[in-house]
Amino acid sequence: MMGFFSNLFKGRKPHATFEDEKRIALAGDEEDRKNLVRHAKTSCEILCYMAAKDKSDDVRVLLAERLTKLLPELSHDTHSSLYKYVVEALGVLALDEVIKVRLALSTVLKDYADAPPKLAGQLARDVERAVSEPILLYCMALPDEDLLDIIRTHAHAWAVQAIARRPHVSAAVSGAVIDRRDAQATVFLAENAHAELTLKGLNDMMAQSRINPQLQKSMAARKNLPPEIMTEMIKFVDQSVREILLDHSNFSVEDATHIAKNVERRVKFASEQQMGVGERVRDYLKQGRLNDESINDAISVRDYEFVEAAIAALLSTTIANMHKIFEMRAAKAVVAVCWKAGLSMRTALKIQQEIVRIPHRELIYPRGGTDYPLTEVEIKWQLDFLGLGREQR
């Protein structure tokens, strides 16, 4: 690196101004060197040289600020030698042992959309929060590839929380933030009107919101929340959040009435929890009510024992056996038993997410939003493996 900067001066015709700059850079006192950095006409070559050579922390701080401010006027020709020299010099400052030098560089660079992506990525991974956080929060030159890597690998939650608050968050980055399962980061993401959220991402966020009341409020206040998400949330949130959702919705009177009935039914279901699980399952089975509706009611009030017992009853197997199957945490096994129990694929997905807690990347989703994605042959193979395939559905 030193040889690189030494070669900058070769081949240039000497003249008084340049020689004076060189003399000050090499032998001037600190105040003179500071003035040299501040002067608008000081050559870029000299500034780049000083970035690698100057011994004063304060001079290097000024160099970080000055060189960064040169980037916009040089960025129109990123292939020029001068642009390359400036980027190289900034790269040296980004590795400076003195934190205030790196901090000065980060503070200025965060506001430049045309900052060199590699340099932004380097600062975003700085060990000091004061250096990396401004880049993670504001630097729009930071590529999604770097953001995704930082979300996956950074040891501290504050980094993910900073990314969730960026002025724009792509769908891919939003999904990675949700997958990190940091409660506060997910709240920040829900509150970020400029975060792109897919339906899948919103479903995953909603699943996390069941144990995060603040996330429920943040999601409810979000504009243009899809109707299917709002409808599902209304079933398990408290009255204050329900009112926020309804205020933000375009539900018809009929839709609102239907939702109200679902809520009333689930309140009634919750009140029955004082009865034993076995007794309730027998009553529901006798009344023909052991179905998607009652199982989803149980999920909504987190009555997971009822869910296990209900599916065991529908399959004519024991609760212990059903518990053992769920403990496998295998998505295909869950899908197969739900199919045999006569439940919908949407219910199978909820059971995967909320009862069995299958990792996000291993979830099996409905085909076309409603259908079972596995073939009947695949399902029956799973049932045979589980010892449940002797009888047909």
C-alpha positions in Angstrom: 0.0 0.0 0.0 2.8 2.4 0.8 4.5 1.7 -2.5 1.1 2.4 -4.2 1.0 5.9 -2.8 4.7 6.6 -3.3 4.2 6.0 -7.0 1.5 8.7 -7.2 4.2 11.4 -7.4 6.2 9.7 -10.2 6.0 11.3 -13.7 4.4 14.5 -12.5 6.0 17.7 -13.6 7.2 19.6 -10.6 5.8 23.0 -9.8 5.9 25.3 -6.8 2.4 24.7 -5.6 2.8 20.9 -5.7 6.2 21.0 -4.2 5.0 23.2 -1.3 2.1 20.8 -0.7 4.5 17.8 -0.7 6.9 19.6 1.7 4.1 20.4 4.1 2.7 16.9 3.9 6.1 15.4 4.7 7.6 17.9 7.2 5.1 20.6 8.1 3.9 20.9 11.7 0.4 19.6 12.6 -1.4 22.9 12.1 0.1 23.4 8.7 -0.9 19.9 7.7 -4.4 20.6 8.9 -4.6 23.7 6.8 -3.3 21.8 3.9 -6.1 19.3 4.2 -8.7 22.0 4.6 -7.5 24.0 1.5 -9.9 23.6 -1.4 -7.1 23.5 -4.0 -4.9 20.9 -2.3 -4.3 18.1 -4.9 -6.1 14.8 -4.4 -2.8 13.0 -4.7 -1.4 14.8 -1.7 -4.5 14.1 0.3 -4.4 10.4 -0.6 -0.8 10.2 0.3 -1.4 11.8 3.7 -4.2 9.4 4.4 -1.7 6.6 4.4 1.2 8.4 6.0 0.2 11.1 8.4 0.8 10.3 12.1 -1.7 12.7 13.6 -5.1 11.4 14.6 -6.7 14.8 14.1 -5.2 15.2 10.6 -6.5 11.8 9.6 -10.0 12.8 10.9 -9.9 15.8 8.7 -8.7 13.7 5.8 -11.6 11.2 6.3 -14.1 14.1 6.0 -12.4 15.8 3.1 -11.8 12.8 0.9 -15.4 11.5 1.5 -16.8 14.9 0.3 -14.8 14.5 -2.9 -16.6 11.3 -3.8 -19.7 12.9 -5.4 -17.7 14.9 -7.9 -15.5 12.0 -8.8 -18.2 9.2 -8.9 -19.3 10.1 -12.4 -16.1 8.4 -13.6 -15.5 5.4 -11.3 -12.9 4.1 -13.7 -10.6 7.1 -13.4 -7.3 6.8 -11.6 -8.2 9.7 -9.3 -11.4 8.0 -8.1 -9.4 4.8 -7.5 -6.8 6.7 -5.5 -9.5 8.3 -3.3 -11.3 5.0 -2.7 -8.0 3.4 -1.8 -7.1 6.2 0.6 -10.5 5.9 2.3 -10.0 2.2 2.6 -6.9 2.8 4.6 -8.7 5.2 6.9 -11.5 2.7 7.4 -8.9 0.4 8.9 -7.4 3.1 11.1 -6.6 1.9 14.7 -8.0 5.1 16.1 -11.8 4.9 16.5 -12.4 8.7 16.0 -10.9 8.5 12.5 -13.2 5.6 11.5 -16.1 7.4 13.2 -15.5 10.6 11.2 -15.4 8.5 8.0 -18.6 6.7 8.9 -20.5 9.9 9.9 -19.8 11.5 6.6 -20.1 8.5 4.3 -23.5 7.4 5.7 -25.2 10.3 3.7 -23.7 9.5 0.3 -25.8 7.2 -1.9 -22.9 6.9 -4.3 -20.4 5.7 -1.6 -18.2 2.8 -2.8 -20.2 -0.4 -1.7 -17.1 -2.2 -0.6 -16.1 0.6 1.7 -19.6 0.9 3.1 -19.6 -2.9 3.8 -16.3 -2.6 5.6 -17.5 0.1 7.9 -20.9 -1.7 8.4 -18.9 -4.6 9.9 -16.7 -2.4 12.2 -16.4 -3.8 15.7 -17.4 -0.5 17.2 -21.2 0.2 17.2 -20.6 4.0 16.9 -18.9 3.4 13.6 -21.1 0.7 12.1 -24.5 1.7 13.2 -24.8 5.0 11.1 -23.9 3.0 8.0 -26.4 0.2 8.8 -29.1 2.8 9.5 -28.6 5.3 6.7 -26.1 4.4 4.0 -28.1 3.5 0.9 -25.0 2.4 -0.9 -24.8 -0.7 1.3 -25.8 -3.7 -0.9 -28.5 -6.2 0.2 -25.9 -8.9 0.0 -24.0 -7.2 2.9 -27.1 -6.6 4.8 -28.2 -10.2 4.6 -24.8 -11.4 5.7 -24.8 -9.1 8.7 -28.3 -10.2 9.7 -27.2 -13.8 9.6 -23.9 -13.4 11.3 -23.7 -10.4 13.5 -23.5 -11.3 17.2 -25.5 -8.3 18.5 -29.2 -7.6 18.1 -28.7 -3.8 17.7 -27.2 -4.4 14.2 -30.4 -6.1 13.0 -32.5 -3.5 14.7 -30.6 -0.8 12.9 -31.2 -2.5 9.5 -34.9 -2.8 10.3 -35.1 1.0 10.6 -33.4 1.9 7.3 -35.1 4.4 5.0 -35.8 1.5 2.6 -35.8 -2.2 3.4 -36.2 -4.7 0.5 -38.5 -7.7 0.8 -35.4 -10.0 1.0 -33.9 -8.1 3.8 -37.2 -7.8 5.6 -37.6 -11.6 5.4 -34.1 -12.1 6.9 -34.9 -9.6 9.8 -38.1 -11.6 10.6 -36.2 -14.9 10.4 -33.7 -13.6 13.0 -36.6 -13.6 15.5 -35.4 -10.5 17.4 -38.5 -9.1 19.0 -37.5 -5.4 18.9 -36.1 -5.7 15.4 -39.4 -7.1 14.1 -41.4 -4.3 15.8 -39.1 -1.7 14.1 -39.7 -3.4 10.8 -43.5 -3.4 11.3 -43.4 0.3 12.1 -41.2 1.1 9.1 -43.6 2.3 6.3 -40.8 1.9 3.8 -40.1 -1.8 4.6 -41.3 -4.1 1.8 -43.1 -7.1 3.3 -44.4 -10.1 1.3 -47.5 -12.0 2.4 -45.2 -14.8 3.5 -43.2 -12.3 5.6 -46.4 -10.9 7.1 -47.6 -14.4 8.0 -44.3 -15.1 9.8 -44.4 -11.8 11.5 -48.0 -12.4 12.6 -47.0 -15.8 14.1 -44.3 -14.1 16.2 -46.8 -11.4 17.3 -48.8 -14.0 19.2 -46.2 -13.7 22.0 -45.3 -10.0 21.4 -48.2 -7.6 22.1 -46.1 -4.6 20.9 -45.7 -6.3 17.6 -49.5 -6.8 17.4 -50.0 -3.0 17.8 -47.3 -2.1 15.3 -48.7 -4.5 12.7 -52.3 -3.2 13.3 -51.2 0.4 12.7 -49.5 -0.5 9.4 -51.2 0.9 6.3 -52.5 -1.5 3.6 -52.3 -4.6 5.7 -53.7 -7.5 3.6 -57.3 -8.4 4.5 -56.3 -12.1 5.2 -53.7 -10.9 7.8 -56.1 -8.5 9.4 -58.8 -11.2 9.6 -56.5 -13.7 11.2 -55.1 -11.1 13.7 -58.5 -10.1 14.8 -59.1 -13.6 16.1 -56.4 -13.5 18.7 -55.5 -9.9 19.6 -57.1 -8.0 22.5 -59.9 -5.4 22.1 -57.5 -2.4 21.9 -55.6 -3.8 19.0 -58.8 -5.1 17.4 -60.1 -1.6 17.3 -56.9 -0.4 15.5 -57.3 -3.1 12.9 -60.9 -2.3 12.2 -60.2 1.4 12.0 -57.6 0.6 9.3 -59.7 -1.9 7.4 -62.2 -1.7 4.5 -64.3 -4.6 5.9 -67.9 -4.6 4.9 -70.6 -4.9 7.5 -71.0 -8.6 6.7 -67.2 -9.2 7.1 -67.1 -7.4 10.4 -70.1 -9.4 11.6 -68.4 -12.6 10.6 -65.2 -11.6 12.4 -67.2 -10.7 15.5 -68.8 -14.1 15.6 -65.4 -15.8 15.3 -64.1 -13.7 18.2 -67.2 -14.5 20.3 -66.8 -18.2 19.6 -63.1 -18.2 20.6 -63.9 -16.4 23.8 -66.4 -19.1 24.6 -63.8 -21.8 23.7 -61.3 -20.2 26.1 -63.9 -20.2 28.9 -64.3 -23.9 28.5 -60.6 -24.5 29.3 -61.5 -25.1 32.9 -62.9 -28.5 31.8 -60.4 -31.3 31.3 -58.9 -31.7 27.8 -60.2 -35.3 27.4 -63.8 -34.3 28.3 -63.8 -31.4 25.9 -62.4 -33.4 23.0 -65.0 -36.1 23.6 -67.8 -33.5 23.6 -66.6 -31.8 20.5 -66.2 -35.2 18.7 -69.7 -36.2 19.7 -71.2 -33.0 18.5 -69.3 -33.2 15.2 -67.3 -30.0 16.0 -63.8 -31.5 16.1 -62.7 -29.8 12.9 -60.6 -26.9 11.5 -62.7 -24.4 13.3 -62.3 -25.8 16.8 -58.6 -26.6 16.3 -57.9 -23.1 15.1 -59.8 -21.7 18.1 -57.5 -23.8 20.3 -54.4 -22.5 18.5 -55.6 -18.9 18.9 -55.8 -19.3 22.7 -52.6 -21.4 22.8 -54.4 -24.5 24.0 -51.9 -26.8 22.5 -52.9 -29.8 24.6 -56.3 -29.6 23.0 -54.8 -29.6 19.6 -52.7 -32.8 20.3 -55.7 -34.5 21.9 -58.1 -33.5 19.1 -55.9 -34.8 16.3 -55.2 -38.0 18.2 -58.9 -38.5 18.5 -59.5 -37.9 14.8 -56.8 -40.4 14.0 -57.9 -43.0 16.6 -54.4 -43.0 18.2 -53.1 -42.0 21.6 -52.2 -38.5 22.8 -48.7 -39.9 23.7 -48.2 -41.1 20.1 -49.3 -37.8 18.7 -47.0 -36.0 21.1 -44.1 -38.2 19.9 -44.9 -37.4 16.3 -44.9 -33.7 17.0 -41.6 -34.0 18.9 -40.0 -35.2 15.6 -40.5 -31.6 14.3 -40.8 -32.9 10.8 -43.0 -30.8 8.4 -44.0 -33.8 6.2 -45.2 -35.8 9.2 -47.4 -32.9 10.4 -48.9 -32.4 6.9 -49.6 -36.2 6.6 -51.4 -36.5 10.0 -53.5 -33.3 9.3 -54.4 -34.8 5.9 -55.5 -38.0 7.5 -57.4 -36.1 10.2 -59.4 -34.3 7.5 -58.0 -30.9 8.3 -57.2 -28.2 5.8 -53.7 -27.4 4.6 -53.9 -24.0 6.2 -54.5 -25.6 9.5 -51.5 -27.9 8.8 -49.4 -24.8 8.3 -50.5 -23.2 11.5 -49.7 -26.4 13.4 -46.3 -26.5 11.8 -45.6 -22.9 12.9 -47.2 -22.6 16.3 -47.5 -26.1 17.8 -44.5 -28.0 16.4 -42.3 -24.9 15.9 -40.7 -26.1 12.7 -37.9 -23.9 11.6 -39.0 -21.3 9.0 -36.9 -22.7 6.1 -38.4 -26.1 6.6 -42.1 -25.1 6.6 -44.4 -26.6 4.0 -46.9 -24.1 2.6 -50.3 -24.7 0.9 -50.2 -24.9 -2.9 -52.2 -22.1 -4.4 -53.0 -20.9 -0.9 -55.3 -23.8 0.1 -54.2 -27.2 -1.4 -52.0 -29.9 0.0 -48.7 -29.7 -1.8 -47.7 -33.4 -1.2 -49.0 -36.1 -3.4 -51.2 -38.8 -1.9 -48.4 -41.3 -2.4 -46.0 -39.1 -0.4 -48.6 -38.6 2.3 -49.3 -42.4 2.6 -45.6 -43.1 2.8 -45.4 -40.8 5.7 -48.4 -42.3 7.4 -46.9 -45.8 7.0 -43.7 -44.6 8.5 -45.6 -43.2 11.5 -47.6 -46.4 11.9 -50.8 -44.6 11.0 -51.3 -46.0 7.5 -53.4 -49.1 8.1 -56.7 -47.3 7.6 -57.5 -45.0 4.7 -58.6 -41.5 5.3 
